[in-house]
Amino acid sequence: MLEKKEAKPTIPSKSGNAKRNQNAGDGRESKRKKTGDGTEAEVGGQSKHLDPQSVGYYRRVGERLNEEFDDAEEKEMFVENVLSEVKGKARMVAMDRTGSMTLQRLLQLCSPEQVAKIMAELGGESCSDFKTVSCDRCGAHVMESAVRQVSRLTVNEDEDQSEGLEIQILSLSQAVRESCEELIKDTHATHVVRTLLHVLAGCVGSPRTESCPGAKDRNASPQLTDFEIPTTFWYELISLTETLMENVKLSITDSYASAVFQTMLTVCHRKRPKLCKKLIKRIMKYLTSCPAAPGVSPLLVFLKDQAASHLIETIIQLSSKSILRDLYKSHLKDCLVDLARHPVANFPIQRLTASLVKTKLFLKLFDELVQGVEAILAAGHMGVIVQLAESCAESGERQEELMQCLLAAFHCAEPGSRHVYCLPLFMSLLTYDVYYSSADGTVQTEVPLTSICFHGSRLVQALAKFKERSILLSSLRTLTPEDLLRLACNPSGSHVLQALVTTSSDKGRGKILRRLTGQYVRMACSRLGSRVLEAIWTSASVSHRQSIAEDLVPSESQLRSDQFARHVWAKFALSHFIHRRAQWQEIQSGDFKKRKLFSDILE
């Protein structure tokens, strides 16, 4: 264990020769000086850096944190020893990369009282000290981690310890209010402000370090965990939101400030819905009152702005029906197609389409958007079309009209014989003329299934939820067994095949499965195909399962040795099928009856 007296004693001064060797190569000897606490500081500057010995110490602390402690006492002693080394230079440790990573993890083991002391040292005696840490790339992470520890207060029974951390959070919020404009626009400090909003509202999300940049789904809602908060946090949240609203102009023009406002609305909607409603009305009032060209709603301008569009998306998602109704009738009516074709504004239109699905206004929105389906497709904004299809599936409205519109847009509506080619066209997002054109300019319908894109897959999955799916299923049954195998083993196509097969009737499913006969072994040996096969098995009748098993068992050695197929072999109980057929059929029949019973109950 890294004890205080052994872990890092007072750092001895380096010998003269070592010091000359260290500085000889970089020419910085005249620019730096040694400080009394074992750190290095730039002469005439504000930036301080931990010296190599200190960096090594915190690296060893980080390595020790990867190991288990024998008991609680050892862990407490370890934390106390490290904090004794941090005392007096917490800001320098926090703003060093190695120190920051170690301190973030250490805070998770600290008591509320210890966290409060670290926060007090990070915040310093003035607002400028707090800004120095929060605006630093490494320091901001430490400040976030410290603030997040408030969520652990509910399990602490010592009110005296909890009170210190509560005071520090309130002080931090006051510092944010004093420098609000600067902090919400800063790349790093904006994350501290957003974490503070979460804590004051009493809900916290996953740490920033657990997310992958660029991997977050734009439509995905953050996963939040609620916890109890002191009454003072509620009043401070009101004060902080009021200060933020005084800077509402920044939320429209700056992407970082916009993210802060999105967080503010999200947490208030979850914990303080009345406050959220008031904030939305005030933001909408500002958005719709800005100067614009005569006869043009200023909201249309903001919808096309990168930063503002994200905030408007959040507003649409959290707004009441009355606000959405006014938004459409007063600002967006007769403009939806143009907005859906815009590279930025199409995203808020997707959000609006999803939000209005259970209202009467959805029919008006659909009637307007459906007129521009081909233009939207030409712009490449398939997200709008997919969302429209998903909303039709959810509402049960306008399904037949949308299907006919899509057939026309992909040039397979007339003559009716072209309907059977719609599935490859939808999945590839190519028109009939393009998909089936040959080198000499003629139309060749015997084309192997090749291109399957992500949005095409999502479109077909949405259409598979329609009440009437006969056109899609007829098209699926025209695919060759090889094409069906390609579909099953494709990252996007596998979801399509699974959706169409599992939602079909027993009779329709049987027609598809007969065409797959002879392909089951290759499906089972595929990472994606094996998952589709398992999904098909779950929805299949006993007779269909028997047909699949009969196709698989002749290849026993291949299946049992394959990394994916061996799971199929075990799940389908194919050894029982070979040696104890009657028992296997009895088990499968019982399973089928159970599924049918549950299905009838759910219906």
Secondary structure as UniProt FT lines:
FT   HELIX           4..7
FT   HELIX           16..24
FT   TURN            25..26
FT   TURN            29..31
FT   STRAND          32..34
FT   TURN            36..37
FT   STRAND          39..42
FT   TURN            43..44
FT   STRAND          48..50
FT   HELIX           52..65
FT   HELIX           72..86
FT   TURN            87..88
FT   HELIX           90..94
FT   HELIX           97..107
FT   TURN            108..109
FT   HELIX           112..123
FT   TURN            124..125
FT   HELIX           127..134
FT   TURN            137..138
FT   HELIX           139..148
FT   HELIX           149..155
FT   HELIX           159..178
FT   HELIX           180..183
FT   TURN            184..185
FT   TURN            187..188
FT   HELIX           189..201
FT   STRAND          203..204
FT   HELIX           208..210
FT   TURN            213..214
FT   TURN            218..219
FT   STRAND          225..226
FT   HELIX           231..245
FT   TURN            246..247
FT   HELIX           248..253
FT   HELIX           255..271
FT   HELIX           273..287
FT   TURN            288..289
FT   TURN            294..295
FT   HELIX           298..303
FT   HELIX           306..318
FT   HELIX           321..327
FT   HELIX           328..332
FT   TURN            333..334
FT   HELIX           336..340
FT   TURN            343..345
FT   HELIX           346..355
FT   TURN            356..358
FT   HELIX           361..369
FT   HELIX           370..372
FT   HELIX           373..379
FT   HELIX           382..395
FT   HELIX           399..409
FT   TURN            410..411
FT   HELIX           416..421
FT   HELIX           422..428
FT   HELIX           432..435
FT   TURN            439..440
FT   HELIX           454..463
FT   TURN            464..465
FT   HELIX           470..477
FT   HELIX           481..488
FT   TURN            491..492
FT   HELIX           493..502
FT   HELIX           506..516
FT   TURN            517..518
FT   HELIX           520..524
FT   HELIX           527..539
FT   HELIX           542..552
FT   HELIX           553..555
FT   HELIX           556..561
FT   TURN            563..564
FT   HELIX           565..571
FT   TURN            572..573
FT   HELIX           574..579
FT   HELIX           581..602
//
